[in-house]
Amino acid sequence: MHLYGHTQESYIKRDLPPRQLASIDTHVSNCLFCAHALAEEAAVSTGWERRGWLGRLVQVETPAAIDAVAEQDERAAA
């Protein structure tokens, strides 16, 4: 049993019956594939990605965040 699609989304939201959540928790703690998939999903959803030669996590700014900072800088300069 690996996590895919709707089941993975429901697991992340913790929107499954308690018995199924416990079963998946146990599986994820022993399955490198699923643990890695969940870690990647968490990194993407929080604005982090792996970069560089060593694959270090760096925070990625979204274009909206960059625009907001530019607007703040313009207001401060005025």
N, C-alpha and C positions, 0 to 999 in steps of 0.2 A: 504494500500500500504506500504510494507516494502521493504528495499533495500537488494537485493541479487545479487550475481554473476556479470554479465556484467554491469548491471545498477549501482551497487555500485562502480565498478572500474571506470566507465565513470564519475560518480558523483565526485569521489575523484580527478580525472584528470581535472574536470570542462569541460569535452568534451561532453556536451549535449546542446540542444537548450536553449536559455536564459529563455524561458517560463517554460520549464521543470525543469531547475535548480532552478528557483524561487519557483516552486511548491514543489520540494524536500526539499529546504531550510526550507520552512514553516513546512513541515511534520516532518523533523528532529528536529526542535526546540520544537515540541510538543510530540515526540515519544521517550520514554526512550529506547526502544529496539533498534531503529535505531541509536540514539545518542551513545549508549553504543557500538554497533557494529563498528561504525566509529572511536570511541575513541580507541578501541582495535586494529583496523587496523592501526591507526596512531602510536600507541605504538610499535607494531610489526615492522612496516616498518622503524622506526627510531632507533631501537635497545633498546627498553625499555620493561620491563615486570614487572608484579606484583609478589612480593615475600614476604615471611614471614607471620607472624600471622596477621598483620594488612593489608596485601596486598599493601604494599608501592611500588611505582615505583622505579626501579633501572635500571641503564644503563647496558646493556649486551654487552660485547666485543665479537666480532666474532673471530673465530680461525685465520683468516687472519690478523686481527688487533693485536692479541696476538703475532703471528709470526713476524710481522713488528717491534713490540716493542722489542722482543728478539733479532732481528738482529741489531737494533740500539744499544742495550746494549752491544752486542758483539763487534761492531765497536768501541764504546766508550772505551771499556776495552783494545782494542788492541793498 
